[in-house]
Amino acid sequence: MEREGGSSDGFQNGILGNIDLRPRESVLDLTGQIHHLPCCIKHDGPSSVSHYFKPKKTGIEVEVLTIEEACFRGRKLQGTTISLPDGYSGLVLGKKKNPGKRKASEISEANLNCWEIGAKFQSITYWNHDSLPSQDDTFLRCFHWFAVANALHKPITDDDLASYISSSKVKLMGE
């Protein structure tokens, strides 16, 4: 890759790092506590969220979605809780506190940019502020890609291949 200055340094300007997905002895389970809000919160740190943000069930069901209500900064939110598909887990990542003791010569940006699992979850509640949650919401539609990914990455068995070949021969002979 050529830069304006004429130097070619490829990926050297990219940020390298790694994610350690090995389970630790105790990973916090945040199922039922993960929320996707329709706003940006410019705060990164501890907060007593459960003291102020109190979702409640409404008893209303729309398109097989159970509706919940909450208020955030005076705005009414309507949301629904979605379970992640079987075989999937949500992960909350955090920077590793000590990526290991290494010599100064071995420490690089990649070694300092190490991440690990801080918590996991199996469901997420997403919120709308102008409309009821529906199957047409962008957030919910992205979950359809799990089925596409499974179909694309599913291993093909010998039986699948034999079935496909035999059905192809039948079509060719019938034409």
N, C-alpha and C positions, 0 to 999 in steps of 0.2 A: 504494500500500500504506500503510495508516494504522497508525501505532504508538500505543502507549498514551499517550504525551505529546502526541499530536495532530499530530505532524509527519509529513510524507510525503516520504521521501527515497529511495524506490525502491532502485536498485542501489548507491547510494553506500556502503552498509555492507558490500557484497560485496568480495571480493578479486579484483582484476583482474590479468591478466598475459597473457603470450603465450609461445608455444613456437615456436622457430625450427627448422623441420624441414629446412632446406637442408643438404645433406651438406657437411661440411667436407673439407679435403684428406685427412685420415686419421682415420677413425673406428675405434676399437678393436673387434675382433670377439670377442665373448665366448661364441660358440657352444660348447656343451659345458661351460660353466662357470657356468651360471645354475641355481640350486637353489631350490625352494620347500619350506621346512621346516615341519613341523607344530608350530611353537613361535614365540615372540616373543623376539627377541634385542635387548636394550636396550643396543646399542652402535652408534655411528655413527662410523666412522673406520677407519683401516688395521688389518689383522689378518693374520696368516700362516695363513689358513684352510687352504690346501693342505698345510700341515705337520701339521695335526691331523685334518682331515676328508678321509678317503681312501676314496671309494666303489669298490667292486669288482663285477665281473660275477659272477653266480651260476651261469649256464648254465641257469637255470630260465625257462620261458616259460609264462605264464598268460594265457589269452584274447588271444593274439597280442602280449602285452606282455612284453618282456625285463626280467627282474627284476634289480635291483642291490641291494647291501647296504652299509650304512655304520653307524657308531656316532657318536652325538653326545651328549656328557656322560654316557657310559655306557649310553645307550639305543640299542637296535638299531632301525635304520630300514630299511625296504624301499621301494624306489622304482623308477621307470621313466622313461626319457627320451622325451619327445614332441617331434616336429618340428612347427613351425608350418606351417599350410597354405600352399600356393603362393600367392604374391601378398601374403603378410603377413610382417612383420618385427617382432621385439621391439626396443624401444628403451629404453635407460637414459638418463634425463634428468638434467641437472645445471644449477644456476643459472649464468647467464651471468656471467662475471667482470667484463666491462666492457660494459654495454649501449650504449655509444657516448657520445661527448662531447656534452653538451647544456647549455644554459643552465639555471641554477637554477630559472627559472620554468617550464621544460618538464619538470622531473623530478617525477614523481608516483609513487604506489605501483605503478601499472601498469608504469611504465618500470623500476622497481627489481625487479619480479617477472618477469624474463625468463628463459626456460629454453632450453637447447640440447641437441642429441644428444651424449651423452658416449660411448656405446658401442651396439652392436647385437648381436642374437643371432637364431638361427634354430631353436633348440631349448631346451627347459627340462626339467629333471629334477625331478619332484615326489616327495615322500617321505611315507609313512605310518609310524606307529610301532606301531599295534595290528593291522594287517592287511596282506595282500599288496595291491599295486595291482590295480585291476580296472576294467572298462569302466563300472561303476556309481559310481565315485568322483565326487564333486561337481566336483573340479578338472577331471577329464577330460571330464565331461559338458558343461562350459561351452564346450568346443571345438566342440560341435554347433551353437552359435550362429553360427559362421563360415558354415556352409552356409545358415542362415536369412538372414543378412545379405546373402550373395551373391544369393540368390533374390529378396530384396526390392529390391535396388539394381541388379540386372542390367538394362541397357537393353533395351527391347522393340524388336526389328527389324521391318521391314515384313513379312518372311516369317513371323515369329511371329504378328503380327496377322492376316495373311491365313489362316494355318493355323487360328487360333482361330475366326475368322469362318466359315470353311468347315465346321469341325466343329460349330459351333453351328447352322448351317443344316441340316446333315444330321440332327442330333438333333431339330430342330423339325419337319422334314418327315416323319421316321419316327414321330413320336408320334401 
